[in-house]
Amino acid sequence: MIDKSIQLDNRKFTVGTFDDSDKLLHAVDTLREKGIKIFDCYTPFPVHHLDHKLGYHRTNLTIGAFLCGMLGSLTGFTLAYYMNVVDWPMIIGGKPQDITVVTSFIPVIFELTILFTAFGMVIMFFARTGMIHGIKEDLLDRRQTDDHMLLAIDNAEDQNLSNSEIQSLLQSEGAIEVRGEVVPFNTSHTMEDEFVSKEAASSDVLVDKEPKKKVSTSTGKKSTIKLSESERTERLNIIKSTMGDAGGAKDDLKLISGVGPKYESTLNEIGIYTFDQVSKMTPEAIKAVEEITNYFPGRIERDDWISQANNLKNK
């Protein structure tokens, strides 16, 4: 599965988000019955039988492991036989110096069999998947590495149904959210990079209205896709309409677990200054904050910022 879809390039996808693995499996069955080509599913934990339902066959990695093991056994036997019988024969306990001494080679043969198998499988896995050091992950939703499952359909594929019909089908199958024209992104950039476009948007400099493209690095790998001005403005409006205005007040947000001096400054930049504002966060506002600041997905809810803020503002 991973070798074809770890890098999603610049394709666009229709994505259904699920919070129940049984609904995801049923949706896969339904879509395949209707002839819909599913690009892949992304889950933060193993979903049993999902690979079979997607049509993936058993891996050939076991065959490679067997061949590596056989090579290790042959290497171990050759090494021990050459050293003890051919190159430096020694008579120990009256034992004959011929093929019958193979039983004493068993520990060496066993260890090299395991060694060759283990290293061979690791090398073959990384060679097959292309997961080399420095690769940038492509995500369709930050929640796919946390607590939600995604079903992705490549919009470039010829399908039996239209995009709107596919989206309706995903909703009927229990998807909690369905989005079209989703562009992959990665989270390898720093928080400071994320705010470059915001600072430019707040200045008198003209900003390109089109979504920013991936910037090439010196290694030839793609970097990140940043929010466009309109997307950032939309998320800032969500934050302001939900959490309100600080009205000039300012609390020490560092008292909230998970907020340090640097991130407090980041929250201030997007208009969040008080415990009262944080206590009014909704799931939609939390998602907007995470997307703008590139904060760890799900961390705000796991640390329960809302309860913390309620307690702090009442002190």
Phi and psi in degrees as a GROMACS rama.xvg file:
@    title "Ramachandran Plot"
@    xaxis  label "Phi"
@    yaxis  label "Psi"
@TYPE xy
-74.5985  -27.071  ILE-2
-69.8142  -25.9029  ASP-3
-96.018  -16.7236  LYS-4
-130.779  13.2619  SER-5
-73.255  -31.8881  ILE-6
-112.467  116.912  GLN-7
-96.0965  -2.18953  LEU-8
55.8409  -137.656  ASP-9
-109.627  23.9611  ASN-10
-73.4879  162.768  ARG-11
-116.131  144.992  LYS-12
-131.221  151.139  PHE-13
-95.0927  124.132  THR-14
-123.598  128.063  VAL-15
-106.091  129.614  GLY-16
-103.461  128.229  THR-17
-121.471  149.03  PHE-18
-116.413  9.76284  ASP-19
-136.797  124.022  ASP-20
-67.0419  -33.6014  SER-21
-64.9754  -39.2841  ASP-22
-67.1429  -36.8015  LYS-23
-62.3736  -46.523  LEU-24
-62.0518  -41.6703  LEU-25
-66.1599  -38.0681  HIS-26
-64.338  -39.6442  ALA-27
-62.0028  -45.0555  VAL-28
-59.6056  -46.3377  ASP-29
-63.9134  -45.6298  THR-30
-64.2677  -41.8639  LEU-31
-68.8227  -33.4792  ARG-32
-63.7797  -32.2851  GLU-33
-88.8534  6.2594  LYS-34
80.8488  17.1999  GLY-35
-81.7562  131.85  ILE-36
-86.8747  113.842  LYS-37
-89.3801  127.219  ILE-38
-69.7598  -52.696  PHE-39
-175.005  167.841  ASP-40
-119.729  143.544  CYS-41
-123.268  121.626  TYR-42
-132.056  145.95  THR-43
-80.8973  -3.74317  PRO-44
-149.319  159.756  PHE-45
-63.5049  133.48  PRO-46
-111.951  109.392  VAL-47
-62.1456  137.03  HIS-48
76.3232  -2.20467  HIS-49
-63.6632  -39.1546  LEU-50
-62.8551  -39.3009  ASP-51
-68.7598  -39.1371  HIS-52
-67.6023  -28.9183  LYS-53
-80.855  -7.60645  LEU-54
92.9076  13.0252  GLY-55
-81.1651  140.551  TYR-56
-93.7566  165.136  HIS-57
-59.1345  139.309  ARG-58
-67.1265  149.402  THR-59
-90.1145  9.01653  ASN-60
-61.9128  -30.0195  LEU-61
-66.0918  -34.5878  THR-62
-65.6411  -43.6435  ILE-63
-62.0276  -38.4608  GLY-64
-63.7733  -40.1472  ALA-65
-63.4513  -43.6399  PHE-66
-64.4676  -39.9362  LEU-67
-64.6141  -39.0477  CYS-68
-64.3751  -42.4832  GLY-69
-63.4377  -39.1314  MET-70
-63.5215  -39.3301  LEU-71
-64.3661  -41.4416  GLY-72
-63.4045  -45.0739  SER-73
-63.684  -40.2856  LEU-74
-64.6147  -42.8015  THR-75
-63.1592  -44.7457  GLY-76
-64.6233  -45.9827  PHE-77
-60.9311  -44.2399  THR-78
-61.3187  -50.4512  LEU-79
-67.0393  -41.7056  ALA-80
-66.065  -42.8007  TYR-81
-64.6041  -42.8333  TYR-82
-70.1689  -39.5356  MET-83
-95.6914  -20.7794  ASN-84
-114.44  -40.8724  VAL-85
-94.5217  -56.015  VAL-86
-78.8467  -44.9827  ASP-87
-141.714  70.3583  TRP-88
-68.2594  136.671  PRO-89
-134.211  137.513  MET-90
-93.9224  113.479  ILE-91
-120.095  117.355  ILE-92
66.1365  24.4955  GLY-93
74.0267  13.845  GLY-94
-75.1518  139.518  LYS-95
-68.7559  151.052  PRO-96
-98.4414  72.4642  GLN-97
-147.67  -165.374  ASP-98
-61.961  -18.0105  ILE-99
-69.3294  -13.289  THR-100
-81.7958  5.8413  VAL-101
-58.4017  -29.0162  VAL-102
-62.1759  -28.8729  THR-103
-78.0371  -10.0337  SER-104
-90.001  -6.43531  PHE-105
-55.7385  -44.8067  ILE-106
-58.1243  -43.3934  PRO-107
-65.7866  -44.6109  VAL-108
-60.851  -42.8994  ILE-109
-62.0536  -47.701  PHE-110
-65.0605  -42.8565  GLU-111
-70.5324  -29.3999  LEU-112
-61.5358  -46.6889  THR-113
-65.302  -44.181  ILE-114
-60.5347  -48.6576  LEU-115
-65.2968  -38.0977  PHE-116
-65.3496  -47.5742  THR-117
-62.8618  -51.9701  ALA-118
-67.875  -35.8863  PHE-119
-62.8334  -42.0555  GLY-120
-66.1242  -40.4318  MET-121
-63.4784  -46.2424  VAL-122
-63.6548  -44.4695  ILE-123
-64.6238  -38.6544  MET-124
-62.1843  -50.0668  PHE-125
-70.1942  -32.882  PHE-126
-67.552  -38.8447  ALA-127
-72.6186  -40.1935  ARG-128
-87.1907  -19.2782  THR-129
74.2924  16.503  GLY-130
-82.6882  69.906  MET-131
-88.3743  168.61  ILE-132
-61.6167  134.62  HIS-133
94.4777  -2.65327  GLY-134
-68.0279  141.227  ILE-135
-96.6113  130.466  LYS-136
-73.6038  148.351  GLU-137
-109.76  126.793  ASP-138
-119.755  150.572  LEU-139
-103.684  -19.1339  LEU-140
-162.136  135.715  ASP-141
-61.3751  -27.0784  ARG-142
-71.9551  -12.5749  ARG-143
-68.7692  -15.9375  GLN-144
-102.957  8.77644  THR-145
-122.709  -78.0011  ASP-146
-141.504  12.9094  ASP-147
-129.463  161.26  HIS-148
-119.319  140.713  MET-149
-116.721  143.551  LEU-150
-117.686  116.806  LEU-151
-109.764  135.234  ALA-152
-124.646  122.731  ILE-153
-70.8261  121.222  ASP-154
-67.6607  -17.6468  ASN-155
-79.7196  -14.1603  ALA-156
-76.0475  145.247  GLU-157
-78.0049  120.467  ASP-158
-116.4  160.814  GLN-159
-74.6814  -20.186  ASN-160
-121.826  159.083  LEU-161
-74.9752  166.373  SER-162
-61.1258  -40.5434  ASN-163
-64.7039  -38.254  SER-164
-68.5885  -37.6376  GLU-165
-64.2679  -42.6042  ILE-166
-64.0755  -41.3179  GLN-167
-63.3741  -38.1091  SER-168
-65.6065  -41.3004  LEU-169
-62.7933  -39.9726  LEU-170
-64.488  -41.7301  GLN-171
-67.5378  -21.3653  SER-172
-87.9682  3.13551  GLU-173
102.644  12.5741  GLY-174
-67.5276  131.965  ALA-175
-79.6548  -16.4491  ILE-176
-155.054  136.954  GLU-177
-129.58  127.802  VAL-178
-130.818  143.68  ARG-179
-110.276  160.602  GLY-180
57.805  41.3301  GLU-181
-82.6512  128.739  VAL-182
-102.656  132.38  VAL-183
-66.5613  152.938  PRO-184
-144.345  170.634  PHE-185
-133.843  159.887  ASN-186
-107.811  25.6569  THR-187
-84.9752  -4.6057  SER-188
-85.0711  163.487  HIS-189
-87.1152  165.57  THR-190
-65.7422  -32.5063  MET-191
-64.6251  -39.2782  GLU-192
-61.5719  -35.6765  ASP-193
-63.5168  -28.5523  GLU-194
-95.3551  0.184928  PHE-195
-61.2794  -47.1821  VAL-196
-69.4701  -29.0001  SER-197
-68.2021  -43.0608  LYS-198
-63.6533  -38.7807  GLU-199
-66.4324  -36.9609  ALA-200
-67.6441  -30.7196  ALA-201
-85.1604  -7.06786  SER-202
-93.6045  -175.267  SER-203
-85.7302  0.450697  ASP-204
-74.6227  136.636  VAL-205
-68.5963  134.979  LEU-206
-113.94  137.271  VAL-207
-62.2034  128.576  ASP-208
-75.8062  -17.6224  LYS-209
-79.6385  149.206  GLU-210
-56.9681  141.873  PRO-211
-72.4292  143.82  LYS-212
-89.4762  165.89  LYS-213
-68.7225  135.344  LYS-214
-95.3419  130.356  VAL-215
-74.5598  142.718  SER-216
-104.602  176.748  THR-217
-67.3083  -20.6795  SER-218
-87.0449  -4.65736  THR-219
87.2619  -0.337839  GLY-220
-92.4125  152.93  LYS-221
-76.7653  151.007  LYS-222
-96.7963  -116.087  SER-223
-124.471  163.276  THR-224
-107.434  118.846  ILE-225
-93.7227  159.956  LYS-226
-65.8361  140.236  LEU-227
-73.5114  170.801  SER-228
-60.5206  -42.0462  GLU-229
-67.7883  -38.997  SER-230
-65.9075  -41.3858  GLU-231
-65.4088  -42.5764  ARG-232
-62.2458  -39.8623  THR-233
-60.2678  -43.6791  GLU-234
-70.7557  -36.3213  ARG-235
-65.6214  -35.5189  LEU-236
-66.0998  -37.8569  ASN-237
-62.5054  -44.3596  ILE-238
-63.0508  -45.6956  ILE-239
-67.8847  -43.0331  LYS-240
-67.8009  -29.4214  SER-241
-87.0781  -44.5295  THR-242
-100.099  -10.6557  MET-243
78.2054  -176.54  GLY-244
-102.671  145.154  ASP-245
-71.3281  -21.9081  ALA-246
64.0523  30.2156  GLY-247
90.0954  -12.0534  GLY-248
-76.9506  158.049  ALA-249
-153.222  121.748  LYS-250
-104.01  165.067  ASP-251
-83.6465  88.9318  ASP-252
-66.7265  -13.7406  LEU-253
-66.7559  -13.9009  LYS-254
-71.5232  -15.4678  LEU-255
-81.3294  128.535  ILE-256
-61.3723  125.629  SER-257
104.043  -5.10381  GLY-258
-112.658  117.581  VAL-259
-103.343  -179.847  GLY-260
-57.0977  -41.6229  PRO-261
-66.2693  -43.6198  LYS-262
-75.6413  -27.6081  TYR-263
-60.7113  -43.9328  GLU-264
-61.1104  -38.2937  SER-265
-63.4393  -43.0041  THR-266
-64.9057  -40.0191  LEU-267
-60.362  -36.7113  ASN-268
-63.9171  -27.8434  GLU-269
-101.79  14.6276  ILE-270
93.7153  12.0345  GLY-271
-104.386  114.176  ILE-272
-124.471  -24.4071  TYR-273
-122.095  160.778  THR-274
-65.5458  -33.1316  PHE-275
-62.737  -40.2797  ASP-276
-63.1986  -45.9834  GLN-277
-62.7317  -36.7129  VAL-278
-66.9599  -16.5559  SER-279
-95.462  8.2516  LYS-280
-61.4261  138.299  MET-281
-114.301  165.684  THR-282
-53.1422  -37.1204  PRO-283
-67.4042  -40.7533  GLU-284
-68.7364  -39.048  ALA-285
-60.855  -44.0515  ILE-286
-63.3356  -39.5671  LYS-287
-64.6137  -41.396  ALA-288
-62.8613  -44.5368  VAL-289
-63.7936  -39.9358  GLU-290
-71.1356  -33.987  GLU-291
-75.9833  -43.9226  ILE-292
-93.9006  -8.99321  THR-293
61.5784  34.5781  ASN-294
-75.0615  153.159  TYR-295
-53.4587  122.137  PHE-296
-60.6895  130.351  PRO-297
85.7676  -11.1354  GLY-298
-66.5426  -38.1059  ARG-299
-60.4941  -42.7305  ILE-300
-72.975  -38.7954  GLU-301
-64.9406  -38.7934  ARG-302
-81.4375  -5.11222  ASP-303
53.2805  60.0384  ASP-304
-59.8433  -34.1053  TRP-305
-63.6969  -47.6653  ILE-306
-64.7537  -40.7335  SER-307
-60.317  -44.6431  GLN-308
-65.6264  -39.9676  ALA-309
-60.2198  -43.6102  ASN-310
-65.8171  -41.8102  ASN-311
-70.3245  -37.4772  LEU-312
-73.8148  -19.0908  LYS-313
-89.6446  -5.09773  ASN-314
